[in-house]
């Protein structure tokens, strides 16, 4: 399966970001991709008042993404924000395109490194997978990468890959953690992990204000054996990669960590 990771920098204006999504989706389709994955916060970057831009899944922003996917003839996965009770929002991945319509609400909220996502965002509670051309793919968002059980749940649900959309927070050691975690999750669950981050705003010529997690770039495609197969640097770019679906079964024969798990009885 050919996929594309669209490492871009989004701003605070959802309409301008839609134009970016349209442009990069067209580029992915021209490259033969069946799925194009955009980062977390594609609707509007962190640091934006999220409640002001949030829309329901049947709202105009999501409908515009659906139109973009339908026109290009490929599946689009993009991060948006939907309204939640109490004035908060939900950090949602919309997946839409030919034969696909799904959404994933981020389960693990980024309450770390001095940032409190839970102050403005409500957590999801359900895993989500999509089927594209008969291939099952799991959906995950940013801080989820620190929780291996989610990726194993994707594998248990029949997924051979996880699509991870992020807006990774910058800081000392964060790039090393990003690559280590993405590779570890692939090896934990013996799945492909296609991890797309927002491009580093400074590399894209954008001004960075405050401490909101706005991305560091370095998107990765990691094989089910934990090896990095494709990578980008910090600046915006489109990564196109072919995932060998059959390799997952081969790796699981050699490294049967899923089959070898032990579930201990409560005491």
Residue pairs with C-beta under 8 A, 6 or more apart in sequence:
1 34
1 35
1 132
1 133
1 135
1 161
1 242
1 243
1 245
2 31
2 32
2 33
2 34
2 240
2 241
2 242
2 243
3 33
3 34
3 35
3 36
3 37
3 163
3 194
3 221
3 240
3 241
3 243
4 27
4 28
4 31
4 33
4 35
4 36
4 37
4 238
4 239
4 240
4 241
5 36
5 37
5 194
5 195
5 196
5 219
5 221
5 232
5 238
5 239
5 241
6 21
6 24
6 25
6 28
6 36
6 37
6 38
6 39
6 196
6 238
7 39
7 196
7 197
7 198
7 199
7 217
7 219
7 232
7 236
7 237
7 238
7 239
8 20
8 24
8 38
8 39
8 42
8 198
8 199
8 204
8 236
9 45
9 198
9 199
9 200
9 201
9 204
9 206
9 214
9 215
9 236
10 17
10 20
10 39
10 41
10 42
10 43
10 44
10 45
10 198
11 17
11 44
11 45
11 206
12 44
12 45
12 47
12 48
12 53
13 44
14 43
14 44
14 53
14 61
17 42
17 43
17 44
18 61
18 64
18 65
18 68
21 38
21 42
21 65
21 68
21 76
21 78
22 68
24 36
24 38
24 238
25 36
25 68
25 69
25 72
25 74
25 76
26 72
27 238
28 36
28 72
28 74
28 238
28 240
29 36
29 72
29 73
29 74
31 238
31 240
32 240
33 74
33 240
34 74
34 75
34 132
34 133
35 74
35 75
35 76
35 77
35 97
35 132
35 137
35 163
36 72
36 74
36 75
36 76
36 77
37 77
37 78
37 163
37 165
37 194
37 196
38 76
38 77
38 78
38 79
38 165
38 196
39 79
39 165
39 166
39 167
39 196
39 197
39 198
39 215
40 79
40 91
40 93
40 106
40 141
40 142
40 165
40 166
40 167
40 198
41 79
41 81
41 91
41 167
41 198
42 78
42 79
42 80
42 165
43 53
43 55
43 61
43 78
43 79
43 80
43 81
44 50
44 53
44 81
45 167
45 198
45 212
45 214
46 167
46 212
46 213
46 214
47 209
47 210
47 212
47 214
50 81
50 89
50 120
50 121
51 83
51 87
51 88
51 89
51 120
53 81
54 81
54 82
54 83
54 84
54 89
54 90
55 61
55 62
55 80
55 81
55 82
55 83
56 62
56 82
56 83
57 82
57 92
57 94
57 103
61 80
62 80
62 94
62 96
65 76
65 78
65 80
65 94
65 96
66 96
68 76
69 75
69 76
69 96
69 97
69 98
70 97
70 98
72 97
73 97
73 98
74 97
74 98
75 95
75 96
75 97
75 98
75 100
75 130
75 132
76 94
76 95
76 96
76 97
77 93
77 94
77 95
77 139
77 163
77 165
78 93
78 94
78 165
79 91
79 92
79 93
79 94
79 141
79 165
79 167
80 92
80 93
80 94
81 89
81 90
81 91
81 92
81 121
82 89
82 90
82 92
82 103
82 105
83 89
83 90
84 90
84 121
84 122
85 122
86 122
88 120
88 121
88 122
89 120
89 121
89 122
90 105
90 106
90 121
90 122
90 124
91 105
91 106
91 109
91 117
91 121
91 124
91 141
92 103
92 104
92 105
92 106
92 124
93 103
93 104
93 106
93 128
93 139
93 141
93 165
94 103
95 101
95 102
95 103
95 104
95 128
95 130
95 139
96 102
97 132
99 131
99 132
100 130
100 131
100 132
102 128
102 129
102 130
102 139
103 128
104 124
104 126
104 127
104 128
104 139
104 140
104 141
105 122
105 123
105 124
105 125
105 126
106 121
106 123
106 124
106 141
106 142
106 143
106 144
107 123
107 124
107 125
107 126
107 127
107 144
107 147
107 150
108 123
108 143
108 144
108 146
108 147
108 150
109 117
109 118
109 121
109 123
109 143
110 117
110 142
110 143
110 169
110 213
111 117
111 118
112 143
113 169
113 171
114 211
115 169
115 211
115 212
115 213
117 143
127 138
127 139
127 150
127 153
127 154
127 157
128 138
128 139
129 136
129 137
129 138
129 139
129 154
129 157
129 158
129 159
130 136
130 137
130 139
131 137
135 160
135 161
135 245
136 157
136 158
136 159
136 160
137 159
137 160
137 161
137 162
137 163
138 150
138 151
138 153
138 154
138 155
138 157
138 159
138 161
138 162
138 163
138 191
139 162
139 163
139 165
140 150
140 151
140 154
140 162
140 163
140 164
140 165
141 164
141 165
141 166
142 164
142 165
142 166
142 167
142 168
142 213
144 150
144 164
145 164
145 166
145 178
145 181
145 182
145 185
145 195
146 181
148 184
148 185
148 188
148 189
151 162
151 185
151 186
151 188
151 189
151 191
151 193
152 188
152 189
152 258
154 162
154 189
154 191
155 189
155 190
155 191
155 258
156 258
159 191
160 191
160 192
160 224
160 243
160 245
160 248
161 191
161 192
161 193
161 194
161 243
161 248
162 185
162 189
162 191
162 192
162 193
162 194
163 194
163 196
164 182
164 185
164 193
164 194
164 195
164 196
165 196
166 178
166 195
166 196
166 197
166 198
166 215
167 197
167 198
167 213
167 214
167 215
168 174
168 178
168 197
168 198
168 213
168 215
168 216
169 211
169 213
169 214
169 216
170 200
170 213
170 214
170 215
170 216
174 216
175 216
175 218
178 195
178 197
178 216
178 218
179 218
179 220
179 228
182 193
182 195
182 220
182 222
183 193
183 220
183 222
183 226
183 227
183 228
184 226
185 191
185 193
186 192
186 193
186 222
186 223
186 224
186 225
186 226
187 224
187 225
187 226
187 255
187 257
188 257
189 258
190 224
190 225
190 248
190 251
190 252
190 255
190 257
190 258
191 224
191 248
192 221
192 222
192 223
192 224
192 243
192 248
193 220
193 221
193 222
194 220
194 221
194 222
194 241
194 243
195 219
195 220
195 221
195 222
196 219
196 239
197 215
197 216
197 217
197 218
197 219
198 214
198 215
198 216
198 217
199 215
199 217
199 234
199 235
199 236
199 237
200 215
200 216
200 217
200 234
200 235
201 207
201 208
201 214
201 215
202 208
202 234
203 217
203 233
203 234
203 235
203 236
204 235
204 236
208 214
216 234
217 232
217 233
217 234
217 235
217 236
218 231
218 232
218 233
218 234
219 231
219 232
219 237
219 239
220 228
220 230
220 231
220 232
221 228
221 229
221 230
221 231
221 239
221 241
221 243
222 228
222 229
223 229
223 247
223 251
224 247
224 248
224 251
224 252
225 251
225 255
229 241
230 239
230 241
231 239
232 239
252 258
252 259
